[in-house]
Amino acid sequence: MQTTIMIIDDDIAIHKTLEVLIRNNNLGTVVSALDTGEDAVDEILFYRPNLVLIDLLLPKMDGITIMEQARQRGYSGKFIMISQVEDDSMVGRAYECGVEFYIGKPINAIEAVTVIRNVTSQIRLEQSLAQIQSAVSILDPHFISAHSEPQPSPNEKITAIFSDIGILGAVGSEELRRLLLKLCARGSTNFDLSALYDELLEEDNKSGVAPRKALEQRVRRTIQKALSTLAELGCDDYSNSIFNDYSTLLFEFSQVRQEMRHIRDPRAEPGKINTKKFFAGMLARL
């Protein structure tokens, strides 16, 4: 099944660039392209695309508001946000509202294709699973239960991912695991990391600015190590499956590239992490 895509951006050049990348890389079919936020929610609900590529700053209505209203009115597709805004709070809010990935402007073709391909692959997988579930729904549920393989627990999934990205056993990895399990148990992508850190400290009978700062630093160092691991894999083999699976899921691809430049030339600035992006990406896999 072909993935349907809508583009919402006030820059016509961006429309053309994305349409060419989507067509040349067989990523899906563009069903509509808008240059304003006005009526964007109605258009999304009319076309029901599998994926919306949306700018953050738009005339009439901003991208985050469009996402929120479309969700409230029943749209269940996926969003990729495209913007030159690099403010961490805005990026964090976009992820809290359910954006899958955040692509910076000016658009890098490799990054855009990688991100869109990852999301469209996830869409096709979800569609296939839905078809399978529909096909077997007429079977005896006892038969299905008896012949289905047990699914790994969130904790087991975290262990597998941590192993892949090179942080299993790292200082701070167990605290990071506990934070992820807390979020997973709540079943929500809308989270406050500050409150989560405080909860963890309270469980360990710790409080105060110093323990909180130390915890945040350990978690950030662990995530930074994951970025370095993925960048090293990318330097060795750009087609590495782990690199392709996690580089855009857990990090901004521009920062992965920057970390790769740093590995090749230590004089270059290292890549930076976005903690909320990492958590949101991990939750998507749990």
C-alpha positions, 0 to 999 in steps of 0.5 A: 500500500502506497503511503499518502503524504501531505506537505504544509509549508509556506515556502514553495521551494520546500514543497518542490524539494520534498516532492522531488525527494519523495518521488525519486526515492519512492517514499509515497504519494503527495496528495496535497500541498498547502502554503498556509495554516488556514484550513489546514486541519480541515484539509488533513481530515479530508485527505487523511494522509498517512503522514504530514510534513509540516512547518512550525511557523505558518501564516494564520495558524502555527504547526503545533496548533494544527497538530493539536487540533487535528488530533482532537478531531480524530486524525491518527496519522503521523507528523514530521515537523520541518523548521529552522527554529532551533529553540529547545523548548519549542522542539520539546513541545513539538515532541510532546504533541506527538511529532515523530521527527524534527527536521531542520532547515535548510533541508539536507536531502540525506537527512530528509530521505532517511527520516521520511523513509523510517516513518513510512516504513513504520507506517507500512509495518503498522498497516501490515499488522492491522491487516494480519489482525483483521485476517485472524480475527475470525479465528478462535481466540484460544487458538491465537493465544496458544500459538502466538509468541510471547512479546518481550517486556518493555524492560527486555526491549530497553536492554536490547536497544541499550545493547545496540546503541552501546550504553548497556552497563554505562554509568547512568544507564540504570537510572535512564532505564528506570525513567523510561519504565516509568514513562512506559507504564504511564502510556503517554508521550506527554511528560515532564522530565523535571518532575520525573527526575524528582520522582526518581530522587524521592524513591532513592530518598534523595532531594535537593539541587545537587543530587538533581543536577548530578542525576541529570548529568549522568543521564545526559552523559549516557545519552551522549555516549549513545550518540557517539556510538551511533556516529561511530557506526555511521563513520564505519558504514553509512548503511549499518542497520543499527545506525539507520534504525536509531540515528534519526529515531533518538537524535537530530540527524544534523547532530549525528552528522556533527558528531561524525565530523567530530570523530573524524576531526576532534577539532570540530564541535561534538554533536549535541543531544536533545534529551526529550527527543531521545526519550520520545524516540525510545518510547516509540519503540517500547 
